[in-house]
Each structure stands twice: as C-alpha cells, then as structure tokens.
Amino acid sequence: MPGFGLTMGLTLMWLSIIVLIPLAGLVLKTFELSFEQFWAILTSRRTLNALNISFGLAFLAAIVNLVMGMVIVWALVRYRFPGRRLFDAIVDIPFALPTAVAGVALTSLFAQKGWLGAPLAELGIKVAFTPTGIFIAMIFIGIPFVVRTVQPVLIDLDKEIEEAAASLGANRWHTVFRVILPSLIPAMLTGFALAFARAVGEYGSVIFIAGNLPNISEIAPLLIVIRLSEYRYADATAIAVVMLLASFLIIFAINRIQRWAQIRIPTH
C-alpha cells in the first residue's frame, strides 16, 4: 500500500518512544540487583501480600464488572425507558472523573459515618480502610470498560438470529445462552481483560479508601511509590517488573482465548 514504509516507521518510532523505551528502562534498572536480591524482594512478606491484594482483588472486581456490565449493557441496548440516555452517559463518569476525586468520594460515602458506611457499620460491615474498600474502588473504575466494549457488539447483533431461534422452538433463555452470548464472548473477554488491567494498576482512587496498612490493605502500586520515596529505585522496579510480566501473561492468555472463541464461534 502507498506510504506503508513511512507509516510503519512512524508507528514504530512513536511506539518505541512512548512504550518500548520506558519498559526497557524499567527492566534494565532491575539488573542492578543480583538474583538473590531480586528474589528476596519478591518473596518478602510485604511484597507478596501487596501483589496478592492487587491481583486477587482486581480479578474478583473484573468478574463482578463482567457480570454486572452485561446486565447494564442488556438494559441499555434492548430496552427503551425514560432516562436511558442519562444512564448511558453515567457509565462514562469513571472515565472522566479524576481518580483522586473518585477515591475521596468513595471514602466519604463508605466511611463509618457516611451515607452507605453508617448502615453497613450497624450490620458489622466495615468498608472504608479495608480490602473491601479497595474491591469497591476497583469495581467503580472498571465497569465502563466492560460496558463500552460489549455494547457496540450487542447493538450490531442481527435480531433476525433471535427470531430464527424462536421460530425453531427455542425459548428466551435458550436464545440468550445458545445464540446471543456465544457471539458476545470475544467482546466480553476483551472487556474483562481491560477492567482487570485497569484495576491492577489503579492508584489514585484506591489509596484514599484502602487504609494502606502493610500486609493488610496495601496495594502493589503504593508499595512501589513507597520504595521510590525511600530512594530504593531498584526495589521499586523489581516489583514493577513482576506486575508487568504477570499482567502481560494474563492479558496474553485472555487474548488467546478470545482468538479461540472467534475461530470456534464465528460471528453470525
């Protein structure tokens, strides 16, 4: 195609400046540590707990966002009701809202004297300054990724497929689970991966509601910032490299599953 060499060169140059060079610098900084030092940092109790909180809660939040995001998408696409456009716009608020503002708002809302925190405290449930608060913050910032990824696919899905299934005797539940959902699986997996990746690296909206107690409610991005403030740059990059590799492997696996779904379940 005309201009392929120029556009490919510009693409590689821009990608290198924005993505590849910073990531290479991150990896090279880690080589200042010996393998024993690197392993000691990663296997320390504080690091393992921080990684477990970040990845574990991010995975659970992505699952919740996948389920509830599908419910929201179905309501917005398949039904007409007053205020539908308003609710459709509200979905994008986590995109536009500064993460620090979201963190302060969630903390105020779920604090022990907050609108939602007070009734939950009476039931013996504490949200703010606990891992539960981290979980809620991750759900908040991840839900738009699922909705906006699946929504256009469901809109473009031909309704004649559902009519054909109904004419062949399928009830509504069979049509949803045997006809509609298989066509949405690649988009659902993409939304899940995006929500998971965003939650793993989230910082601003989490630190306000987390409590940031080491080994209890300290996330890995915060531990990296702490190590940087202590001028332990190699320690910080060691943790960051592990997060980078783990995120890459998980997203790569989800992309392979998505590719498999596209081959096994062709778009109607």
C-alpha positions in Angstrom: 0.0 0.0 0.0 1.2 3.5 -0.7 3.0 5.1 2.3 3.4 1.8 4.1 7.1 2.3 4.8 6.6 5.9 6.2 3.6 5.0 8.3 5.2 1.8 9.7 8.4 3.8 10.5 6.4 6.5 12.3 4.4 3.8 14.1 7.5 2.0 15.4 9.2 5.3 16.4 6.2 6.5 18.3 5.6 3.1 19.9 9.3 3.0 20.9 9.3 6.4 22.5 6.0 6.0 24.4 6.1 2.3 25.3 9.2 0.3 24.5 11.9 2.6 25.7 10.3 3.2 29.1 9.6 -0.5 29.6 13.2 -1.4 28.6 14.5 1.2 31.1 12.3 -0.5 33.8 13.8 -3.9 33.0 17.4 -2.6 32.8 17.1 -0.9 36.2 16.2 -4.2 37.7 19.6 -5.7 36.6 21.3 -3.6 39.2 20.1 -6.2 41.6 21.6 -9.7 41.9 19.3 -12.6 41.5 19.4 -13.2 45.3 18.5 -9.6 46.0 15.7 -9.7 43.4 14.3 -12.9 44.8 14.5 -11.6 48.4 12.5 -8.5 47.4 9.8 -10.5 45.6 9.4 -13.2 48.3 9.3 -10.7 51.2 6.1 -10.9 53.2 5.1 -7.3 52.4 5.7 -7.6 48.7 3.8 -10.9 48.4 0.8 -9.5 50.4 0.7 -6.4 48.2 0.8 -8.4 45.0 -1.8 -10.7 46.3 -4.2 -7.9 47.2 -3.7 -6.1 43.9 -4.1 -9.1 41.6 -6.6 -11.0 43.7 -9.0 -8.1 44.2 -8.5 -6.9 40.6 -9.5 -10.4 39.4 -12.6 -10.5 41.6 -13.6 -7.0 40.6 -13.2 -7.8 36.9 -15.5 -10.8 37.4 -18.1 -8.6 39.1 -17.8 -6.0 36.4 -18.2 -8.6 33.7 -21.5 -9.9 35.2 -23.0 -6.5 36.1 -21.6 -4.9 33.0 -23.6 -7.4 30.9 -26.7 -6.6 32.8 -26.2 -2.9 32.2 -25.5 -3.4 28.5 -28.6 -5.6 28.1 -30.8 -3.0 29.7 -29.3 -0.1 27.7 -29.5 -1.8 24.4 -32.6 -3.9 24.5 -35.0 -1.7 26.4 -36.3 1.8 26.0 -37.1 3.6 29.2 -37.2 7.2 30.5 -33.7 8.5 31.3 -31.9 5.8 29.3 -29.6 8.3 27.7 -28.8 9.8 31.1 -27.9 6.3 32.5 -25.8 5.6 29.3 -23.8 8.8 30.0 -23.4 8.0 33.7 -21.5 4.8 32.7 -18.6 7.0 31.4 -18.2 9.0 34.7 -15.3 6.8 35.9 -13.5 7.6 32.6 -13.8 11.4 33.1 -13.6 11.7 36.9 -10.1 12.2 38.3 -9.1 9.1 40.2 -8.3 11.1 43.4 -11.8 12.7 43.4 -13.3 9.2 43.0 -11.2 8.0 45.9 -12.3 10.9 48.2 -16.0 10.4 47.2 -15.9 6.7 47.8 -14.2 7.2 51.2 -16.7 9.8 52.3 -19.6 7.5 51.1 -18.4 4.4 52.8 -16.8 5.9 55.9 -18.4 4.7 59.2 -20.4 7.9 59.3 -21.0 8.1 55.6 -24.4 7.6 53.8 -23.7 4.0 53.0 -21.0 3.3 55.6 -23.2 4.1 58.6 -25.9 1.5 57.8 -23.2 -1.1 56.9 -21.4 -0.4 60.2 -24.6 -1.1 62.1 -24.5 -4.6 60.5 -20.9 -5.0 61.5 -19.5 -4.4 58.0 -16.6 -2.1 57.6 -15.8 -0.9 54.1 -13.5 2.1 54.2 -9.9 1.5 55.1 -10.2 -2.3 54.5 -9.6 -4.6 51.4 -13.4 -4.4 50.9 -13.0 -0.7 50.1 -10.2 -1.5 47.6 -12.5 -4.0 46.0 -15.3 -1.4 45.6 -13.0 1.2 44.2 -11.7 -1.3 41.6 -15.3 -2.1 40.6 -16.0 1.6 40.2 -13.1 2.3 37.8 -13.5 -0.9 35.8 -17.2 -1.1 34.9 -17.1 1.3 31.9 -14.5 -1.0 30.1 -16.9 -3.9 30.0 -20.0 -1.8 29.1 -18.3 0.1 26.3 -16.6 -3.0 24.8 -19.7 -5.2 24.7 -22.3 -2.5 23.9 -21.5 -1.9 20.2 -21.3 -5.7 19.5 -24.7 -6.2 21.0 -26.1 -3.3 19.1 -24.8 -4.7 15.8 -26.1 -8.2 16.6 -28.8 -9.1 14.0 -32.1 -9.6 15.7 -33.1 -11.9 12.9 -30.9 -14.6 14.5 -33.1 -14.4 17.6 -36.2 -14.6 15.5 -34.9 -17.6 13.7 -34.1 -19.3 17.0 -37.6 -18.6 18.3 -39.1 -20.0 15.1 -37.2 -23.2 15.7 -38.7 -23.6 19.1 -36.1 -22.0 21.4 -37.4 -20.2 24.4 -35.9 -16.9 25.6 -33.3 -18.4 27.9 -32.1 -20.8 25.2 -31.8 -17.9 22.8 -29.8 -15.8 25.2 -27.3 -18.6 26.3 -27.1 -20.5 23.0 -27.3 -17.7 20.4 -26.6 -14.3 21.8 -23.9 -14.9 24.4 -21.6 -17.0 22.2 -21.4 -14.1 19.8 -20.5 -11.8 22.6 -17.8 -13.9 24.2 -14.8 -12.2 22.4 -16.0 -8.8 23.4 -16.8 -10.0 27.0 -13.2 -11.3 27.3 -11.8 -8.1 26.0 -13.8 -6.1 28.5 -12.8 -8.4 31.3 -9.1 -8.0 30.4 -9.3 -4.2 30.2 -11.1 -4.0 33.5 -8.6 -6.3 35.1 -5.6 -4.4 33.8 -7.0 -1.1 34.9 -7.8 -2.4 38.4 -4.3 -3.9 38.8 -2.6 -0.6 38.1 -5.1 1.7 39.8 -3.6 4.0 42.4 -5.4 7.3 42.9 -8.9 6.1 43.7 -7.7 3.2 45.9 -5.2 4.8 48.2 -7.8 7.0 49.8 -10.2 4.2 50.7 -7.6 1.5 51.3 -6.2 2.4 54.7 -2.7 1.5 53.3 -1.8 -0.8 56.2 1.2 -3.0 55.3 0.2 -6.7 54.8 -3.5 -5.8 55.2 -4.6 -3.2 52.7 -1.5 -2.1 50.9 -1.6 -2.4 47.1 1.4 -3.1 45.0 1.4 0.3 43.2 1.5 2.1 46.6 4.4 -0.1 47.7 6.3 0.9 44.5 5.7 4.6 45.4 6.9 4.0 48.9 10.1 2.3 47.7 10.7 5.3 45.3 10.2 7.7 48.2 12.9 5.7 50.1 15.2 6.1 47.0 15.2 2.3 46.6 14.7 2.5 42.9 15.9 -1.0 42.1 13.5 -2.4 44.6 10.6 -0.4 43.1 11.5 -1.6 39.6 11.7 -5.2 40.7 8.1 -5.1 41.9 7.0 -3.2 38.8 8.6 -5.8 36.5 6.8 -8.6 38.3 3.5 -6.7 37.9 4.3 -6.0 34.2 5.1 -9.7 33.5 2.1 -11.0 35.3 -0.3 -8.5 33.6 1.2 -9.3 30.2 0.8 -13.1 30.7 -2.8 -12.8 31.9 -3.8 -10.5 29.0 -1.9 -12.7 26.5 -3.8 -15.7 27.8 -7.2 -13.9 27.6 -6.3 -12.7 24.0 -5.6 -16.3 23.0 -8.9 -17.4 24.5 -10.6 -14.6 22.6 -8.9 -15.7 19.4 -10.0 -19.3 20.0 -13.6 -18.1 20.6 -13.5 -16.1 17.3 -12.5 -19.3 15.4 -14.8 -21.7 17.2 -17.7 -19.4 17.4 -17.9 -17.4 14.2 -19.7 -14.1 14.2 -23.3 -14.5 12.8 
